[in-house]
Amino acid sequence: MKARKFFGVLFTILGAMTAFLSIAVLILPLIANNQTRLVLDSFYQTSDNPLVNLMNSVLAFMTENGTLTLALGAGLLLTGILLLLSAARLE
């Protein structure tokens, strides 16, 4: 039961973060602004830091596949909520 609560909270948080980021990534290219375009283009540049490269590659993947990441985020969110509800029902 503790594992269900833990994974429920984990999936809910990850799903919400992924869903909100993918909504932002879907909306940002629609804004006609040079600053926004520079931020989006910076995701495709490489860096010396491997952590920055990882974050840039994840965000570049999200900009290319916005609807897929939105669906994954919603699925994780739904899975987390269902795990939390089933853990609460077992108590």
Secondary structure, 3 states (H helix, E strand, C coil): CHHHHHHHHHHHHHHHHHHHHHHHHHHHHHCCCHHHHHHHHHCCCCCCCHHHHHHHHHHHHHHHCHHHHHHHHHHHHHHHHHHHHHHHHHC
